[in-house]
């Protein structure tokens, strides 16, 4: 399961960093791959927290 989350976070991070850099970011070297995983993981975590907050908000009276 960790491998799947790592790959998804890397793909999301590369996509976002490529958008921000105007297409120059590749995410292939070790340092760049780490940045891509960090950015993608942060985005996934933010989406997860927003989903939980939305569930709590909609379950109220």
N, C-alpha and C positions, 0 to 999 in steps of 0.2 A: 504494500500500500504506500509505503514511503517513496518508493521509486516512481510511482504514478504521480504523486503529488509534486515530487521534485521535477519531473518532466513537464507537468502542466505549469508549474510556477516559472520554469525556465522559458517556456514558450511565450507565456504572457509577458514576462519581463523583457524578453528580446523584442517582442512586438511593441511594447510601450517605449522602450529606450530607442528603438529604431525610429518611431514616430517623432520622438523628441530631438533626435540628432539629425533628422533630415535624411534618413536612410543609410547613414555611414556606420552605424553600430552593427557589428556582426555577432558578438557574444561567443566567440570561438576560443579565445585564450582563457586561461585559468582565472585571472582577475576579472575579466569581463563576464565570464560565466557566473562567477560568484555574485556580481552586481545584478545580473539578470535574474538569478534565483531569489536574491534578496528583494528586489522590486516586485517580482511576481508573487512572492510569498506575502509581502505586505498588502498587495492588492487582494489576494485571496482571503487574507485575514480580515481585511476591511469589509469585503462582501459578506463573509460569514457573520461578523458582528452586526452588520446592518440587517441581515436576515433575521437574526435572533431578536434584535430590537423591534423589528417589524412584527414578528410573531407575538412578542410581549404586548406591543401596542394594540394589535388587533384582537387579542384575547380578553381585553378588559371589558367591563360592563358597558 
